[in-house]
Amino acid sequence: MSMNVLVWSENYHEEREDPVRRRYPDGIHGAIAAGLTELLGDSARVETAVLAEPEHGLSAERLATTDVLTWWGHMAHEEVSDEAVRRVHDRVLDGMGMVVLHSGHYSKIFRSLMGTSCTVNWRQGAERELVWTVAPSHPIARDVPNPLVIDQQETYGEPFGIPAPDELVFISNFSGGEAFRSGCCYTRGNGRIFYFSPGDQNYPVFHHPDVRRVLANAVRWAALGDRPAKPLANTNTPIRW
């Protein structure tokens, strides 16, 4: 059965910065969607949505038919409405998978699902990142080279303000010496969540074939969350971020 994948991005840098637009002429969301379409083929129907759309492209009707949502954001986290965050949060608890990318660690939705600060140490610099597989039998690591080499990337470093992952798939180290938990799996309610840190807008990371392989594997894995007969989400529970 084909799964429905929704690739979401704020589309802020591409609209405002010529270097990013040249790097991602179809947007970061377009590059991610292209990789998923190529690698998932007929097993997935891939669509995109951006912040500027009505309801940010995250209406209840659209989310109801989404099996996996991927999320990239950076500069406009606070512009995402609390209502949209609530809808996504509830759908994850009900069984929708979610793949959160790079600076999406500080999005309202990821913080609400983790219940922690989700802060990182970071510095901008075109440094090499080595992504090491620490769980080689995990489905997300399938056919991913060890290490996955990213020639230029923004540097992330510990401490990373997240709960201990249910499963840690990747760790990264950078040429400046930092280490980082770069591939983390969680379950919230009936939904599966994967966080993957590579993907700064200043580098062509989402064109990298091995990064695209990780994302395709992650979408397949996240799509296998449980699908309960009745929703688990309690809309009376306050969300904090």
Secondary structure, 3 states (H helix, E strand, C coil): CCEEEEEEECCHHHHHCHHHHHHCCCHHHHHHHHHHHHHHHHHEEEEEEECCCHHHHCCHHHHHCCCEEEEECCCCHHHCCHHHHHHHHHHHHHCCEEEEEHHHHHCHHHHHHHCCCCCCEEEEEEEEEEEEECCCCCHHHCCCCCCEEEEEEEEEECCCCCCCCCEEEEEEEECCCCEEEEEEEEEECCEEEEEECCCCCCCCHHHCHHHHHHHHHHHHHHCCCCCCCCCCCCCCCCCCC
